[in-house]
Amino acid sequence: MADILHLLQIHAPREKVHAAIATVDGVRDWFSRDADLDSRAGGSGEIRFAERTRVIKLEVEELEPPARIVWKVLSAAMPTWANTNVEFKLDADGAGTLLHFAQRGFLEVDDFFAMSATAWASFLFSLKQYLETGQGMPHPDDILSRSHGAK
């Protein structure tokens, strides 16, 4: 199994970071404007891209405010995402937060894995920008979509 890992320092308190990841309003401000999320443990969600041609269906598997969020990917346009876990672990770092990100459980390292690692880096910087400036770059305004002309 292969995992995508990222580490990011965010100049915002972890309660604010947690809210941005665990609530639908937060997710819409940094990940995708077309999203629904029941932010309770056991709740479900959909994150939609490319005019709803790419959909991630997920379950909120674990929710430990303000320290941890885990999403279980039920299905996705990229089949290698199915049954992976997306984990956001938040550690206090002075007045800010250290975000340990992981998407775990890929069966192989392939082009989809590489594209996913790049996409997560872009969206995690969107999260950082949103929390530090008030303005993220969620889909369709993210850098990857703009560079490929996606809607």
SVG drawing of the C-alpha trace seen along z (x, -y; Angstrom):
<svg xmlns="http://www.w3.org/2000/svg" viewBox="-25 -38 31 41">
<polyline fill="none" stroke="black" stroke-width="0.4" points="0.0,0.0 1.1,-3.6 0.3,-6.8 0.3,-10.5 1.8,-12.6 2.1,-16.3 3.1,-18.6 2.1,-22.2 2.4,-25.0 -0.7,-27.3 -0.7,-30.6 -4.2,-30.1 -5.4,-28.4 -6.2,-24.7 -9.9,-25.3 -10.2,-27.5 -8.3,-25.0 -10.5,-22.2 -13.7,-24.2 -12.4,-24.8 -11.9,-21.1 -14.8,-19.7 -17.7,-21.9 -19.3,-22.3 -18.9,-26.1 -15.2,-25.6 -14.7,-22.9 -16.4,-25.2 -13.9,-28.0 -10.7,-26.0 -11.5,-22.6 -14.6,-22.8 -17.4,-25.3 -19.7,-22.4 -19.6,-20.3 -22.0,-18.9 -20.9,-17.5 -22.7,-16.2 -20.0,-17.1 -20.9,-14.7 -18.9,-11.4 -20.7,-8.9 -22.0,-11.7 -21.6,-11.6 -20.4,-14.0 -19.8,-14.7 -17.1,-16.8 -17.7,-17.6 -15.4,-18.8 -15.5,-19.6 -19.2,-20.3 -20.0,-17.3 -18.3,-14.8 -15.8,-14.0 -17.4,-13.2 -15.8,-12.1 -18.3,-10.3 -17.1,-10.1 -18.0,-9.3 -16.8,-11.2 -15.1,-8.3 -13.5,-10.1 -14.0,-13.5 -12.0,-14.6 -12.3,-18.4 -9.9,-20.2 -7.2,-17.6 -8.3,-15.2 -10.6,-14.5 -10.7,-11.3 -12.7,-10.9 -13.3,-7.4 -13.5,-7.6 -16.4,-5.5 -16.1,-6.2 -14.4,-8.6 -13.9,-9.4 -10.3,-8.1 -10.9,-4.5 -7.7,-4.2 -9.2,-6.6 -11.9,-4.1 -11.4,-2.8 -8.6,-5.2 -8.7,-7.3 -8.0,-11.0 -6.6,-12.1 -6.1,-15.7 -4.1,-15.7 -3.8,-19.1 -1.1,-19.9 -0.9,-23.2 2.2,-25.1 2.5,-28.3 -0.4,-30.5 -0.7,-28.4 -1.2,-24.8 0.9,-22.1 -1.2,-20.1 -0.2,-16.5 -2.1,-15.3 -2.3,-11.7 -4.3,-9.9 -3.7,-6.2 -4.4,-3.0 -3.5,-3.3 -3.0,0.1 -0.2,-1.1 1.9,-4.0 0.8,-5.0 -0.1,-8.2 -3.3,-8.7 -1.3,-8.5 1.1,-11.1 -1.7,-13.4 -3.4,-13.0 -0.3,-14.1 0.0,-17.2 -3.7,-18.0 -3.5,-17.7 -0.5,-20.0 -2.5,-22.6 -5.6,-22.3 -3.7,-22.3 -2.0,-25.6 -5.5,-26.8 -6.6,-25.9 -3.5,-27.7 -4.3,-30.8 -7.9,-30.7 -7.1,-30.5 -4.3,-33.2 -5.9,-35.7 -9.6,-34.9 -9.4,-33.9 -8.8,-30.3 -8.7,-28.9 -11.3,-26.1 -12.3,-24.4 -13.1,-25.8 -10.7,-28.6 -7.8,-26.4 -4.5,-26.6 -4.8,-23.1 -8.3,-23.8 -7.3,-27.2 -4.1,-25.8 -6.2,-23.0 -9.2,-25.2 -11.6,-23.1 -14.9,-24.5"/>
</svg>
